[in-house]
């Protein structure tokens, strides 16, 4: 038995995932247990849950995979600070003590947190490798194009690649500071929402406005190329050297200072949200068209924080060149834990992969479950009345119509991963009662999951998920991936041996066979020969350089 624990931590959305002999046993975000939104600490409780779900001890772990390479990230931080010095000293002074004390000694820190895992080898994958692995390996496709887009990993901010069988290969990368995720976060900050948390609010605000500032964004902030790559004008941004996302020139361009959190929203903010949403969709579409041209694949898998932009995803499905799209439910950093573990199993240990017609992620039902006895005990301890509903619709609708209960909480099977999923917990209410909407809002605001359980639904083990994001369930649901049109192609046969895949060196300096503890300090090795990109300048990676097209990964 080979068990691999994946971990993402120390930035935001800490999580843990466990794979045993290639099967995804459990995955959960730490905030599910700590009740701290976007908890960034080491996911102790999530790790404990994963081990408990698998019925193993820490000493039985064979590998521990961390979702990024700390030394490469530290290299980016140092090079960025030195490029902007003496500006940015305040940010440098805050960041360096933590890095010098803990983060550059990540292996030692992880061993300290996992003291019982004495026999485990520690593996460090690159950030976008983890995203790519989380997107492709659980997907229902034997082969697919891979697109990852987020704020920033070590140096990469977006990557293009392919997945085939049990291998992934990253072909192109866009590098910091030119980042679609950071561009969107800059507008999130400017409109008064929290970075790395409030981007969904900006997306939700966009339909209330008009894209009046889209031309200004294209003219002043971006140098956008036909292949979807771009260069940002860093004279308008402050995130490289400061503690804010935007600066005075940005504020003058868009008509005033950033909105204070919780203050009144103006039409200008709605128009800004609509404008950056339109530009984001255009860039994503350009990237996918270039990726389709490079790979000629019919399937696409997505991961990275930008892949959570469901409006852009909808437009991609309607207008993009791919016939089927699968999106990792834990597309953000929480999915990095799962991706790191899967990368270790398939890419480094060279274990075979059999694509599932739906997905190998069980509809994202990977979180903790509570037995009927546990729920009943919790309810009794709090003096909450409940009833068990064994059979179904007539009684359910009757209680709702009568209005006796107001809100009717429900619990079914395991919690979902990640935090944005609905966790198999539902709060049902009769909206004809005026008070219900207020009470439901109050319930949801405190992340109501465990205490007030009034309904036990039948298990949904035999049901198929409607889509890759682990959404609603139906007995007549379509297969996991999004599909264009009405055709449902069957997965390609996997009868051929693994030798059909060409032998090449593993991504980013990994040895082809994991014969020793993998170091996160290793140099990158050359990739196989790839088609050349015209007019690519190998120059410095910071502002005032010409490196803004997608580069060949090194």
ChimeraX attribute file (.defattr): number of C-alpha atoms within 10 A of each C-alpha:
attribute: neighborCount
match mode: 1-to-1
recipient: residues
	/A:1	8
	/A:2	12
	/A:3	24
	/A:4	27
	/A:5	29
	/A:6	31
	/A:7	32
	/A:8	31
	/A:9	23
	/A:10	12
	/A:11	12
	/A:12	17
	/A:13	26
	/A:14	26
	/A:15	33
	/A:16	32
	/A:17	33
	/A:18	31
	/A:19	23
	/A:20	19
	/A:21	13
	/A:22	20
	/A:23	14
	/A:24	21
	/A:25	20
	/A:26	28
	/A:27	34
	/A:28	33
	/A:29	33
	/A:30	30
	/A:31	21
	/A:32	23
	/A:33	15
	/A:34	15
	/A:35	11
	/A:36	12
	/A:37	15
	/A:38	20
	/A:39	21
	/A:40	18
	/A:41	18
	/A:42	20
	/A:43	25
	/A:44	16
	/A:45	18
	/A:46	26
	/A:47	25
	/A:48	14
	/A:49	22
	/A:50	23
	/A:51	22
	/A:52	14
	/A:53	17
	/A:54	15
	/A:55	8
	/A:56	14
	/A:57	12
	/A:58	19
	/A:59	13
	/A:60	17
	/A:61	23
	/A:62	18
	/A:63	22
	/A:64	25
	/A:65	31
	/A:66	30
	/A:67	30
	/A:68	27
	/A:69	21
	/A:70	24
	/A:71	18
	/A:72	19
	/A:73	19
	/A:74	17
	/A:75	12
	/A:76	19
	/A:77	19
	/A:78	13
	/A:79	14
	/A:80	20
	/A:81	18
	/A:82	15
	/A:83	15
	/A:84	15
	/A:85	12
	/A:86	11
	/A:87	14
	/A:88	19
	/A:89	15
	/A:90	12
	/A:91	16
	/A:92	20
	/A:93	10
	/A:94	11
	/A:95	12
	/A:96	15
	/A:97	11
	/A:98	11
	/A:99	15
	/A:100	11
	/A:101	10
	/A:102	13
	/A:103	18
	/A:104	17
	/A:105	13
	/A:106	18
	/A:107	18
	/A:108	12
	/A:109	14
	/A:110	16
	/A:111	16
	/A:112	11
	/A:113	13
	/A:114	16
	/A:115	11
	/A:116	14
	/A:117	20
	/A:118	13
	/A:119	12
	/A:120	21
	/A:121	17
	/A:122	22
	/A:123	26
	/A:124	26
	/A:125	27
	/A:126	24
	/A:127	27
	/A:128	32
	/A:129	25
	/A:130	31
	/A:131	37
	/A:132	34
	/A:133	31
	/A:134	30
	/A:135	31
	/A:136	34
	/A:137	32
	/A:138	26
	/A:139	28
	/A:140	25
	/A:141	28
	/A:142	21
	/A:143	24
	/A:144	28
	/A:145	30
	/A:146	30
	/A:147	29
	/A:148	26
	/A:149	30
	/A:150	25
	/A:151	22
	/A:152	23
	/A:153	25
	/A:154	20
	/A:155	21
	/A:156	23
	/A:157	24
	/A:158	28
	/A:159	27
	/A:160	29
	/A:161	22
	/A:162	23
	/A:163	24
	/A:164	16
	/A:165	20
	/A:166	24
	/A:167	23
	/A:168	24
	/A:169	24
	/A:170	23
	/A:171	23
	/A:172	22
	/A:173	25
	/A:174	28
	/A:175	25
	/A:176	26
	/A:177	26
	/A:178	28
	/A:179	23
	/A:180	27
	/A:181	21
	/A:182	22
	/A:183	20
	/A:184	24
	/A:185	23
	/A:186	24
	/A:187	24
	/A:188	28
	/A:189	22
	/A:190	27
	/A:191	26
	/A:192	19
	/A:193	22
	/A:194	15
	/A:195	17
	/A:196	19
	/A:197	14
	/A:198	16
	/A:199	24
	/A:200	14
	/A:201	14
	/A:202	24
	/A:203	20
	/A:204	16
	/A:205	19
	/A:206	21
	/A:207	14
	/A:208	12
	/A:209	17
	/A:210	17
	/A:211	18
	/A:212	16
	/A:213	20
	/A:214	18
	/A:215	12
	/A:216	13
	/A:217	18
	/A:218	15
	/A:219	12
	/A:220	14
	/A:221	19
	/A:222	18
	/A:223	15
	/A:224	18
	/A:225	15
	/A:226	12
	/A:227	18
	/A:228	20
	/A:229	26
	/A:230	22
	/A:231	24
	/A:232	23
	/A:233	16
	/A:234	19
	/A:235	15
	/A:236	18
	/A:237	23
	/A:238	17
	/A:239	17
	/A:240	21
	/A:241	22
	/A:242	18
	/A:243	13
	/A:244	15
	/A:245	21
	/A:246	23
	/A:247	19
	/A:248	14
	/A:249	12
	/A:250	23
	/A:251	15
	/A:252	11
	/A:253	13
	/A:254	16
	/A:255	9
	/A:256	13
	/A:257	14
	/A:258	20
	/A:259	17
	/A:260	13
	/A:261	13
	/A:262	8
	/A:263	9
	/A:264	10
	/A:265	14
	/A:266	11
	/A:267	12
	/A:268	17
	/A:269	24
	/A:270	22
	/A:271	21
	/A:272	26
	/A:273	31
	/A:274	25
	/A:275	23
	/A:276	25
	/A:277	25
	/A:278	18
	/A:279	21
	/A:280	20
	/A:281	18
	/A:282	16
	/A:283	21
	/A:284	24
	/A:285	22
	/A:286	20
	/A:287	24
	/A:288	22
	/A:289	20
	/A:290	18
	/A:291	26
	/A:292	21
	/A:293	12
	/A:294	16
	/A:295	15
	/A:296	14
	/A:297	19
	/A:298	14
	/A:299	24
	/A:300	28
	/A:301	31
	/A:302	27
	/A:303	31
	/A:304	33
	/A:305	23
	/A:306	24
	/A:307	24
	/A:308	23
	/A:309	16
	/A:310	13
	/A:311	17
	/A:312	22
	/A:313	20
	/A:314	13
	/A:315	14
	/A:316	20
	/A:317	18
	/A:318	14
	/A:319	12
	/A:320	20
	/A:321	21
	/A:322	23
	/A:323	18
	/A:324	21
	/A:325	25
	/A:326	26
	/A:327	27
	/A:328	29
	/A:329	28
	/A:330	32
	/A:331	26
	/A:332	22
	/A:333	30
	/A:334	31
	/A:335	34
	/A:336	38
	/A:337	32
	/A:338	35
	/A:339	35
	/A:340	33
	/A:341	34
	/A:342	31
	/A:343	28
	/A:344	25
	/A:345	25
	/A:346	19
	/A:347	24
	/A:348	21
	/A:349	15
	/A:350	16
	/A:351	15
	/A:352	15
	/A:353	18
	/A:354	15
	/A:355	22
	/A:356	17
	/A:357	16
	/A:358	22
	/A:359	22
	/A:360	17
	/A:361	24
	/A:362	19
	/A:363	24
	/A:364	27
	/A:365	23
	/A:366	24
	/A:367	25
	/A:368	21
	/A:369	17
	/A:370	14
	/A:371	12
	/A:372	13
	/A:373	9
	/A:374	12
	/A:375	18
	/A:376	20
	/A:377	13
	/A:378	16
	/A:379	18
	/A:380	13
	/A:381	10
	/A:382	10
	/A:383	10
	/A:384	13
	/A:385	11
	/A:386	16
	/A:387	10
	/A:388	12
	/A:389	15
	/A:390	11
	/A:391	11
	/A:392	10
	/A:393	9
	/A:394	8
	/A:395	12
	/A:396	14
	/A:397	11
	/A:398	11
	/A:399	15
	/A:400	17
	/A:401	14
	/A:402	10
	/A:403	14
	/A:404	11
	/A:405	14
	/A:406	21
	/A:407	22
	/A:408	20
	/A:409	22
	/A:410	19
	/A:411	25
	/A:412	19
	/A:413	21
	/A:414	20
	/A:415	24
	/A:416	29
	/A:417	29
	/A:418	30
	/A:419	20
	/A:420	11
	/A:421	18
	/A:422	15
	/A:423	25
	/A:424	21
	/A:425	20
	/A:426	17
	/A:427	18
	/A:428	16
	/A:429	21
	/A:430	20
	/A:431	14
	/A:432	11
	/A:433	10
	/A:434	9
	/A:435	13
	/A:436	16
	/A:437	16
	/A:438	9
	/A:439	14
	/A:440	18
	/A:441	11
	/A:442	12
	/A:443	16
	/A:444	11
	/A:445	9
	/A:446	9
	/A:447	12
	/A:448	16
	/A:449	20
	/A:450	15
	/A:451	16
	/A:452	23
	/A:453	25
	/A:454	22
	/A:455	20
	/A:456	20
	/A:457	16
	/A:458	13
	/A:459	11
	/A:460	15
	/A:461	12
	/A:462	9
	/A:463	13
	/A:464	21
	/A:465	25
	/A:466	21
	/A:467	23
	/A:468	24
	/A:469	24
	/A:470	25
	/A:471	18
	/A:472	14
	/A:473	17
	/A:474	13
	/A:475	11
	/A:476	10
	/A:477	13
	/A:478	16
	/A:479	17
	/A:480	25
	/A:481	25
	/A:482	20
	/A:483	20
	/A:484	16
	/A:485	9
	/A:486	6
	/A:487	8
	/A:488	13
	/A:489	10
	/A:490	9
	/A:491	14
	/A:492	10
	/A:493	9
	/A:494	12
	/A:495	6
	/A:496	8
	/A:497	8
	/A:498	14
	/A:499	7
	/A:500	8
	/A:501	12
	/A:502	8
	/A:503	8
	/A:504	10
	/A:505	16
	/A:506	18
	/A:507	24
	/A:508	19
	/A:509	19
	/A:510	21
	/A:511	16
	/A:512	15
	/A:513	12
	/A:514	15
	/A:515	9
	/A:516	10
	/A:517	12
	/A:518	18
	/A:519	15
	/A:520	21
	/A:521	12
	/A:522	13
	/A:523	12
	/A:524	12
	/A:525	15
	/A:526	14
	/A:527	18
	/A:528	12
	/A:529	7
	/A:530	10
	/A:531	9
	/A:532	9
	/A:533	12
	/A:534	7
	/A:535	9
	/A:536	14
	/A:537	13
	/A:538	11
	/A:539	11
	/A:540	10
	/A:541	19
	/A:542	20
	/A:543	20
	/A:544	13
	/A:545	12
	/A:546	15
	/A:547	23
	/A:548	28
	/A:549	25
	/A:550	22
	/A:551	20
	/A:552	20
	/A:553	22
	/A:554	16
